[in-house]
Structures are given as C-alpha cells and as structure tokens.
Amino acid sequence: MGKKKSTFFVDLVNSNSRVDVEDLRLFLTSRLEMHSSLWIFGMGIVLTTTLALVALPNDLLTLSVKYAILITLVGLYLKLRQRDPEETLKRVLVDTDYLEAKEIVENRRTKNP
C-alpha cells in the first residue's frame, strides 16, 4: 500500500481563489528551506570534525578515539548523502500535490484572464 499523498497545496488553492503560482512556490520553498539548512549544517559538522581530527596527536588512546569518530562521521556522511537537497525536492514533488495545485491555478488563470 502506497504512502498517502499530502493535499496541502490543493486545499490551499481551493480555499482561496487569490492564491497564485508564486504563492505556491513560496510555500514549497519554505518547506524545502529547513531540509536544506539541516543538510548544510550536517555537512559542516562532518567537515569540521574531520579537519579537527588531524590536529589530535597519534598516541594509542587518541588513535582509537580518532577511528571511532571517523566511523561515526562516515555513517553521518552516508546518511546525509541520502538527504541531498535535490533529491529532497524531487521527493517532495512526488509526495505532495504541488504540481496538481499549480495546474489548478494555471487553469483558473486561463479561464479568468
């Protein structure tokens, strides 16, 4: 059984006839902004921590800690690669009714110029 598609955008368009394509784009952008910010923050953590590991000395205890942190960073990096902002946009477009709402607005505009 598939995941139910969100009806947020179509409900928004149907609730107010003054909603246009630009309004829909603003709502979509606000939805994606949080995902992009978290992705950039996570990549910054990975990069900063990786660079900080170089500064640690290489005695036996520190070396084992470096390897543990490195394994964690690789896991975090792989997880963040799955949440790429471009892929998130594609997923949001598939999981929501944005394109349907945009089509409703465009059809409304051609009927009422």
For each residue, the residues with C-beta under 8 A, 3 or more apart:
1:
2:
3: 95
4:
5: 95 96 97
6: 9 95 96 97
7: 10 11 97
8: 11 12 27 96 97
9: 6 12 13 24 27 28 96 97 98 100 101 102
10: 7 13 14 97 100 101 104
11: 7 8 14 15
12: 8 9 15 16 19 23 24 27 101
13: 9 10 16 19 24 101 104 105
14: 10 11 104
15: 11 12 19
16: 12 13 19
17: 108
18:
19: 12 13 15 16 23 24 105
20: 23 24 105 109
21: 24 25 102 105 106
22: 25 26
23: 12 19 20 26 27
24: 9 12 13 19 20 21 27 28 98 101 102 105
25: 21 22 28 29
26: 22 23 29 30
27: 8 9 12 23 24 30 31
28: 9 24 25 31 32 92 98
29: 25 26 32 33
30: 26 27 33 34
31: 27 28 34 35 92
32: 28 29 35 36 85 88 89 92
33: 29 30 36 37
34: 30 31 37 38
35: 31 32 38 39 83 85 88
36: 32 33 39 40 85 88
37: 33 34 40 41
38: 34 35 41 42 83
39: 35 36 42 43 80 83 84 85 88
40: 36 37 43 44
41: 37 38 44 45
42: 38 39 45 46 76 80
43: 39 40 46 47 77 80
44: 40 41 47 48
45: 41 42 48 49 76
46: 42 43 49 50 73 76 77 80
47: 43 44 50 51
48: 44 45 51 52
49: 45 46 52 53 69 73
50: 46 47 53 54 70 73
51: 47 48 54 55
52: 48 49 55 56
53: 49 50 56 66 69 70
54: 50 51
55: 51 52
56: 52 53 62 65 66
57: 62
58: 62 63 66
59: 62 63
60: 63 64
61: 64 65
62: 56 57 58 59 65 66
63: 58 59 60 66 67
64: 60 61 67 68
65: 56 61 62 68 69
66: 53 56 58 62 63 69 70
67: 63 64 70 71
68: 64 65 71 72
69: 49 53 65 66 72 73
70: 50 53 66 67 73 74
71: 67 68 74 75
72: 68 69 75 76
73: 46 49 50 69 70 76 77
74: 70 71 77 78
75: 71 72 78 79
76: 42 45 46 72 73 79 80
77: 43 46 73 74 80 81
78: 74 75 81 82
79: 75 76 82 83
80: 39 42 43 46 76 77 83 84
81: 77 78 84
82: 78 79 87
83: 35 38 39 79 80 87 88
84: 39 80 81 87 88
85: 32 35 36 39 88 89
86: 89 90
87: 82 83 84 90 91
88: 32 35 36 39 83 84 85 91 92
89: 32 85 86 92 93
90: 86 87 93 94
91: 87 88 94 95
92: 28 31 32 88 89 95 96 98
93: 89 90 96 98 99
94: 90 91
95: 3 5 6 91 92
96: 5 6 8 9 92 93
97: 5 6 7 8 9 10 100 101
98: 9 24 28 92 93 101 102
99: 93 102 103
100: 9 10 97 103 104
101: 9 10 12 13 24 97 98 104 105
102: 9 21 24 98 99 105 106
103: 99 100 106 107
104: 10 13 14 100 101 107 108
105: 13 19 20 21 24 101 102 108 109
106: 21 102 103 109 110
107: 103 104 110 111
108: 17 104 105 111 112
109: 20 105 106 112 113
110: 106 107 113
111: 107 108
112: 108 109
113: 109 110
